[in-house]
Amino acid sequence: MTRTHLIDACPIAPELWPAGADLGYRLRYHDHGRVSSGTLFLPPDRARARMPLLTWAHCFVGLDQHNAPSRYGLPGFELKFLSGWLDRGFAVAAADYKGLDGCGLSPFPGARQIASDIIAICPAAFELDERIEKTVIAAGFCQGGVAALHTSHPGPELHCKGAIGLAPPDYLSYFSMVTRDADLPADAFILALLAGVRISDNRFRPGEFLTRKGVELLEAITSLSVPQMRELLAPYTVGDLGAQQVTLRKPVAAALAGCQTIPQATAKSVLVCTVGVDPLAPRSIAQRYCQELTQRGAEVTHRSYTTGGHMDMLRLATTDTIDWAVERAV
């Protein structure tokens, strides 16, 4: 096969694989004018004639290449979730988002950019192993969950059979809540948001309203993982950063609105899942997404799990999501 998307592939250490994977590769491939990277895992039956592809949009792990899942691994709870897909015969691709792939910083929350990235890895996967079908399911959790709902134009070389959004966030409500009061503890995602908006809009200058300490911490987080961000910000309040009510600032509001506005052309089949009391991804935002998608003619299913919190989503939804995908990928 002539390679037009894939640049190269190298095996990655087995400790970075989901349990049950037979092979794991780090891919480098062409992605809309840049060289990007990601991971591909193959299911255990190497004699399998054909296998559908799950393209996975992971949760937020950081802003730059120091947090690339293809080098340092996906979060453990995501690897457990992906094991179930491999067991059912899916190949699994997981793109490093822009910034994580070494191209600058990630434009967090960047739903449309992520949607583009998780589609761009698919042709590279096909070129690596011709047994991978062009039958694709797009799915993601949290930051990746809302991005999966944006995968509207996969192109003629892919047959996108459905999109799965697991705990898709209501960014505007969440960031309004965590920045409403100067005395609130500083949420690590606040500075990640400001850094991401600055990348996507060069007119945005958070240094004009942040405190000196806020500016210092904004620069310090760019190479940190989420746990490291939380540790760094633990001693500080929203007021210490100067980040009160940042969602009232137009560039921030525009970036968040863009993430929560799904493109006109959408997947024909969509599954949206929510869980319990989840301040980041409440049932109400899922219902809005479902209503909007249904009005556009998509076949939409909403599954709500009554117990558990945000981080329980993948554990609770594993069987349901895979069964739903298998029905559509056959």
Salt bridges, closest charged atoms under 4 A:
ASP8 OD2 - ARG28 NH1 2.48
ASP22 OD2 - ARG46 NE 3.12
ASP31 OD1 - HIS32 ND1 2.68
ASP31 OD2 - ARG34 NH2 3.31
ASP64 OD2 - HIS66 ND1 2.95
ASP101 OD2 - ARG34 NE 2.64
ASP117 OD1 - ARG34 NH2 3.00
ASP129 OD2 - ARG131 NH2 2.75
GLU157 OE1 - HIS5 NE2 3.66
ASP201 OD1 - ARG203 NE 3.05
GLU216 OE2 - LYS213 NZ 3.12
GLU219 OE2 - ARG198 NH1 3.01
ASP278 OD2 - HIS310 ND1 2.65
GLU292 OE1 - ARG288 NH1 3.57
GLU292 OE2 - ARG296 NH2 2.55
GLU299 OE2 - ARG328 NH2 2.65
ASP312 OD1 - ARG315 NH2 3.28
ASP323 OD1 - ARG88 NH1 2.92
GLU327 OE1 - ARG328 NH1 3.33
